[in-house]
Amino acid sequence: MTCIFCKVLAGETPGNILYRDDQVTAFRDARPIAPVHILVVSNRHITSLEDAATEDETLLGHMLLVGRKMATQEGIRASGYRLVINTGPDAGQSVFHLHLHVIGGRLLPFRFE
């Protein structure tokens, strides 16, 4: 197994796990870009959003709701937060396992470089 997220899910690599259910696991990003930076990862290995199938529709919606739950748990829901799914190398996807970033805790710039 070479996927770092699969290793975290299997308990082979440490991860600061905040939430887990039968579909997703949420843990703190090892290289946060904001005071709150949590990853919501599908428990089943799906390489990217491009590889999600029609039958994954419920999982994808669940990821968004868990993202909101993490924002609430971290106390950033009222001030605002960003949910991001990077898809492919040009979009900045560096771990090829479907995951949602929950980012907040400070004013986030809106710009694309």
N, C-alpha and C positions, 0 to 999 in steps of 0.2 A: 504494500500500500504506500503510494508516494504522495497522495493528496494530503496537505497539511490539515485541512478541515476534517477530512475523514479520520485522521489520526487523533484530533481533538475529540471528535464524536465518539471514537472507540476508547478514549481514555489513555491512549498511548503517548500523547503529548499534552502537557498541562494547558488548561484554558480556564479563564475566570468565568465559569458558567453562571449565568443569571437566571436562565429560564430553560426548561426543556419539556416537550410534550411528545406525542407520537409522530408529529410531522416536522417540527423544527427545534433547533437549539439556538439560544442566544448567549453570546459571550462578548467580553470587552475586546476591542481591537488591540492587537499587540503594538501597533504604531498609530496611536490616535492623532487625528488632525484637529480635534476640538476637545473641550473638557468632557463631553459625553460622546463616545464613539463606540457603538455596539454593533455587532454583526448578528443578523438573524440568518441562520444557515439551514438549508433543507437537510433533513436527516438522511434522505436518500441521495446518493450522488447523482446530480444532474450537472453537466459541465457548465452550462450557461443558460440564460433565458432563451437563446436560440434553440436549445435542445429540449425545452419544456414542451410537453405534448398537451393536447386538448384535455386529457384526463388529469392534468396537473392544475387545472383552473382553480380548484378548491384550495390546493396548497398555496398557490400564488396569492390569492385573497387572504388566506390565513397569515402569510408572511407579513402583509401590510398591517393586519390587526395586531399581530404580536409586536411589530415595530411601534405602533401607537401605545401598546401596553408598556413597552420599555421606556418610551418617552414619559409616560405617566409615572412609572416607578422611579425614574431618575429626576423627576421634578422639573422637566423642561416642556411639558405639554402646553402649558399656558403661554409661555414666551415664544414658542415655536421651535420647530425641528425640521430637519431635512431627511427624506428617505431616498436612497439612491441604489439603483442596480446598474452596475457597469457591465456591459455586454461586449466582449471581444477586446483584443489588445489595444485598438485605437481609442477605445472608450476608457481605458485605464484598468481593465480587468487584469489583475495579477495572480489571483488564485482561481483556477478554473473549476469551481464548484459553486453552484448558484447560491448567492447570498445578497442580503439587503443590508445596507449601511444605515444606521440611525445616528444622526449627527446633530449636535446642538450644544447648548450651554454657553453660547456667546453669539454675537452678531455674525452671521455668515455672509461673506461677500457673494454677490451673484455676478459671476463673470466666467467667461470661457476664454482660455488662452490658446 
